[in-house]
Amino acid sequence: MILGIDVGGTHTDSVLMQNRKIIRKSKVLTDKNDILGCVMRATQAVATPEDIKQLHRIVLSTTISTNAVAQNQLDPVGLIVMNGPGVSPKDLPLAEQTTLIAGYMNHRGIEAEALDDDELAALKQQFSKDKIENLAVIGKFSTRNPVHEQEVGAYFDSQSSHVSLGHHQSGVLNFPRRIATTYLNAAIWRLHSRMVDQLASYLQGLGVDVPLFILKADGGTIGVEPSRKYPVQTILSGPAATIMGVLPFVSSTADSVSIDVGGTTTDIALFADGAPLLEPQGVEIEGHKTLIRGLLTHSMALGGDSQVQVVNGALQIGPERKGSAMAFDGPFPTPTDALIVLGRANIGDQAKALRAMEGLATSLQQTPQQVAQAIVDIMCGRIAAKVNEMIAEVNSKPVYTIHELLEGKVLQPQQLIAVGGPAPYIAEQVGALLALPAIVPQDSEVINACGAAMARTTVELNLLADTESQQLSFAEDGRKQKISSRTSVDEIVEIGKERLLEIARAAGARDEDLEVEVADLQSFNVIHGYATTGKNIRVRLQIKPGLIKQQQ
């Protein structure tokens, strides 16, 4: 059995599954001050003590890290950057928060300038005075040689709660994005680490030794303890859970679009021949352009509980959610109240929903039914317009899926999959506006928890080989290995695959779910004195994201 739990902003959903089938499902209210209690209540709602003994894995998706970034509830960070020449510091992200220090590697990973011990000593004293406990250390070419990052991190380790190193976050050569990624990793580390501690208590309370995973932005999972080091990977876990939950219902031979209509927001995702689309460089959140590998989603501030009001003689829906629908004793009219008045949703207190519409109708000199229809029309129209806008944007540039780059692909969705609480009541209307047949999967109200439960463990590995210096380095952990001057590209890939499988198994992946693919491969000749003296080979490998295979 597998237990999937989605800790959302309003509800914590849980499903107990076996062979991709739901045995039990539940929704409990989320208490942001007691995540441990929420997860325990969600577990007890679907799993008996006998079920818990049979659990094979537990997977969580959570909005905790995402909300911390979105609401700017971030810890102070000592942001240390080794910039070197070539890029003006003012053009780098977070320039005002950055401390630039001496020392840098060149593009081949050779030290071009040493660290300044006196400068580090003064900085250490300053951080101690300012009580800064979380640090982020980034060097421009640290993915080629991480020694400077490692030395600076070790120097500050004794007085810091945590030090995030740039080369640990990604092996990709994009200095500005690596700065933003490492900064966020440090800024949410304490919050995430506290949750990891609570989840350890949760497992202890269950009395079982079962693997516990957290969903990442790329739709894969990471072990809860390893996630303590890389909390930034769990940002946008919620939208990823939706996509993985929708995946079994997506056509494998046609393009599709999905909408997840929640209480506060609606998330939109696209699929090319059954494969979710990917952010090619990394996700962007609250203006931070990162190297976090993530699925492509667009979120709009429009949901079933969005506040509806009359502004300058016209209806305005959202962008804020100020509570539940009035049909559920909330303070303001919402689209959910409108759906109840129209008879589409047989939920809540119909009399209270009608009063919500009557208040708006008086201002507009219309009937409650007319106002309700106008609200639903506006909501569906905005969602459809956003879908069309997203499709046009995707078709204006290369299309990347979680598996590959599709050269010349033009996305033409043939179906709409709608999930979330209000989805059954608006799916047909949104589908009609898009000229697409609409599907509302069974159990769509807990689709995120299903997606988390079924997601594979995913990891990636970046390798840099220099046959002239006869050295192979693994970007993420800084390991180095001696190679021959005649080592081929294929041999580098094979070495990388062996190492990637080791990392994946250590992260909790099952052998039957380990599909390795080459995500990127580049090879350049090294020229000295008009002669080729070696090759510079760069390889990025990954475990292919997807759904776990059923147990036999």
Protein Blocks (a to p, Z undefined) as FASTA:
>chain_A
ZZdddddfkbccddddeehiafbdcdddddfklmmlmmmmmmmmmmcfklmmmpfbdcdd
dfklmmmmmnopacdddddddebghiafklpghklmpccdehiddfkopafbdcdfklmm
mmmmmmmmnopabdcdddfklmmomklmmmmmmmmmmmpfbdcdfklmpccdcfklmmmm
mmmmmmmmmmmmmmmmmmmmmmmmnopacddddddfkopacdfklmmmmmmlmgoklmmm
mmmmmmmmpcfkbccddddddfkbccddddeehiacddfkbpceehiacfbdcddddddd
ddfklccddeehiacehjbdcbdcfklopabdcfklmmmmnomacghjfklmmmmmmmmm
mmnopafklmmmmmmmmmmmmmmmmmmmmmmmmmmpccddfkbccehiacddfbdcdedj
klmmmmmmmmmmnopacdddehklmmmmmmmmmpccdddddddddfklopacdfknopac
dddfkbcfklmmmmmmmmmmmmmmmnopafklmccddfbdcdddddeehiafbdcddddd
dddeddddddZZ
